[in-house]
Amino acid sequence: MTPQLLDRVSLQRDEDVRPVEAMLRTAEITTALAEALFRLLERHPDYDFGAPGAVVHFLESMDRADYEQLLLDSFKRQPTTHTTWMLHRLMNACSGAHYARLK
């Protein structure tokens, strides 16, 4: 599944996310794919992606600096329960000046 296809995914039922999760098991993380996943979270703010779920685990596996910036960009565009929770997870793992930058 390409980032362009992810932009067309509509999540109406629990099983609608399964093809996305299956793709993430073998996908190589790229900035374009991560951006598409954040847009998916933004388009479906009330969807239950899990706690944290495959999408969050995949995003958290990318380079930390890239992940932080993409998460902050997403949060500024369209904060959701999931991205708020992800930001809190990130902040809990930080200290000092790094923590202040995320605030």
Phi, psi and chi 1 to 4 in degrees:
 res  aa     phi    psi   chi1   chi2   chi3   chi4
   1 MET       -  127.9 -174.9  174.6  -62.1      -
   2 THR   -90.2  163.1   65.7      -      -      -
   3 PRO   -55.9  -34.7  -28.8   37.0      -      -
   4 GLN   -65.4  -39.4  -65.3   80.0    9.3      -
   5 LEU   -68.9  -37.5  -73.7  175.4      -      -
   6 LEU   -60.4  -33.2  -92.7  176.4      -      -
   7 ASP   -66.9  -15.8  -76.7  -25.1      -      -
   8 ARG  -103.2   -2.7  -70.2 -172.8 -109.0  152.1
   9 VAL   -69.1  132.4  168.3      -      -      -
  10 SER  -119.7  126.4  178.5      -      -      -
  11 LEU  -104.3  104.6  -56.7  175.0      -      -
  12 GLN  -110.6  -32.2  -55.7  -60.3  -42.7      -
  13 ARG  -125.6  162.9  -60.0  176.2  -46.8  -96.1
  14 ASP   -53.9  -41.1  -71.3  -15.4      -      -
  15 GLU   -75.1  -10.4   60.4  -90.3   10.9      -
  16 ASP   -65.1  -24.0  -68.9  -16.3      -      -
  17 VAL   -84.7  -12.9   77.2      -      -      -
  18 ARG   -57.9  -43.7  -70.7 -169.2 -174.5  121.8
  19 PRO   -61.8  -34.9  -21.4   31.1      -      -
  20 VAL   -65.2  -47.6  174.4      -      -      -
  21 GLU   -62.1  -38.9  -67.9  172.4  -22.1      -
  22 ALA   -63.9  -40.9      -      -      -      -
  23 MET   -64.0  -38.2  177.3  -92.2  -54.6      -
  24 LEU   -66.1  -24.9  -64.8  178.8      -      -
  25 ARG   -65.1  -25.5  -74.2 -167.2  -79.7  -83.0
  26 THR  -121.8   -3.8   59.5      -      -      -
  27 ALA   -75.9  148.7      -      -      -      -
  28 GLU   -89.7  132.9  180.0  179.9  -33.7      -
  29 ILE   -76.1  127.3 -169.4  143.9      -      -
  30 THR  -129.1  162.8   64.0      -      -      -
  31 THR   -61.7  -42.0  -60.3      -      -      -
  32 ALA   -61.6  -41.8      -      -      -      -
  33 LEU   -67.6  -43.3  179.0   55.2      -      -
  34 ALA   -61.9  -43.0      -      -      -      -
  35 GLU   -60.3  -41.8  -70.8  170.7  -23.4      -
  36 ALA   -64.3  -38.0      -      -      -      -
  37 LEU   -67.2  -39.8  -70.8  168.4      -      -
  38 PHE   -64.0  -38.9  -83.6  112.7      -      -
  39 ARG   -63.8  -35.7  -72.1 -169.5  -59.4  -90.1
  40 LEU   -62.4  -45.5 -178.9   68.4      -      -
  41 LEU   -60.1  -39.9  -67.6  171.8      -      -
  42 GLU   -68.2  -38.9  -67.3  167.1   18.8      -
  43 ARG   -71.7  -22.9  -78.0 -164.4  -40.6  -83.9
  44 HIS  -126.7   65.1  -59.8  -78.0      -      -
  45 PRO   -64.7  -21.9   24.0  -32.7      -      -
  46 ASP  -103.0    1.5  -61.7  -39.1      -      -
  47 TYR   -75.6  141.4 -170.4   82.4      -      -
  48 ASP   -87.3   97.7 -178.6    4.7      -      -
  49 PHE   -83.6   -2.2  -72.8   92.8      -      -
  50 GLY   106.7 -179.6      -      -      -      -
  51 ALA  -134.7   82.1      -      -      -      -
  52 PRO   -88.7  -24.0   29.5  -31.3      -      -
  53 GLY    96.1  166.1      -      -      -      -
  54 ALA   -63.8  -37.3      -      -      -      -
  55 VAL   -64.0  -47.3  171.9      -      -      -
  56 VAL   -64.8  -44.9  172.5      -      -      -
  57 HIS   -58.2  -42.8  -80.1  -63.6      -      -
  58 PHE   -63.0  -48.0 -174.1   79.4      -      -
  59 LEU   -63.2  -40.0  -70.5  168.1      -      -
  60 GLU   -69.4  -13.7  -71.8 -179.6  -22.1      -
  61 SER   -83.6   -8.5   73.4      -      -      -
  62 MET   -80.4  171.3   69.5 -175.2  -58.4      -
  63 ASP   -50.2  130.4  174.8   77.1      -      -
  64 ARG   -59.6  -43.7 -174.4  169.0  177.4  153.6
  65 ALA   -62.9  -43.0      -      -      -      -
  66 ASP   -64.8  -44.7  -67.1  -20.7      -      -
  67 TYR   -58.7  -47.3  168.0   69.4      -      -
  68 GLU   -58.1  -47.0  -72.7  177.1    9.4      -
  69 GLN   -65.3  -43.8 -170.5   57.9   57.1      -
  70 LEU   -65.2  -38.9  -68.7  173.1      -      -
  71 LEU   -64.0  -46.5  174.4   57.5      -      -
  72 LEU   -62.7  -40.7  -69.8  171.6      -      -
  73 ASP   -61.5  -44.8  -68.2  -14.6      -      -
  74 SER   -62.9  -44.9  175.6      -      -      -
  75 PHE   -61.5  -38.8 -173.2   80.4      -      -
  76 LYS   -69.4  -36.2  -71.1  174.5 -172.9  172.5
  77 ARG   -70.7  -51.6  -85.2 -168.5  -49.2  -89.6
  78 GLN  -154.8   85.0  177.5   68.6   40.1      -
  79 PRO   -63.7  135.9   16.0  -20.9      -      -
  80 THR  -127.3  169.4   67.9      -      -      -
  81 THR   -57.9  -42.2  -58.8      -      -      -
  82 HIS   -67.6  -45.3 -122.4   76.0      -      -
  83 THR   -71.0  -30.2   55.3      -      -      -
  84 THR   -64.0  -45.0  -59.1      -      -      -
  85 TRP   -63.2  -41.0 -179.1   71.1      -      -
  86 MET   -64.1  -40.9  -68.1  164.0   72.1      -
  87 LEU   -64.7  -39.8 -172.0   55.4      -      -
  88 HIS   -63.4  -41.6  -77.2 -148.1      -      -
  89 ARG   -58.9  -43.3  -79.2  170.2   57.7   98.1
  90 LEU   -66.0  -45.0 -176.3   60.5      -      -
  91 MET   -64.4  -35.7  -69.5  172.8   76.4      -
  92 ASN   -65.4  -22.1  -73.5  -22.9      -      -
  93 ALA   -93.5   -0.5      -      -      -      -
  94 CYS  -111.2  167.8  -63.7      -      -      -
  95 SER  -150.3  165.9   62.9      -      -      -
  96 GLY    57.7 -135.0      -      -      -      -
  97 ALA   -62.9  -35.6      -      -      -      -
  98 HIS   -63.3  -42.7 -167.6   96.5      -      -
  99 TYR   -61.1  -44.1  178.2   86.6      -      -
 100 ALA   -62.5  -36.5      -      -      -      -
 101 ARG   -64.5  -35.4 -175.4 -179.1   78.8   78.8
 102 LEU   -75.0  -28.2  -66.1  173.3      -      -
 103 LYS   -65.7      -  -82.9  175.3   75.0  175.9
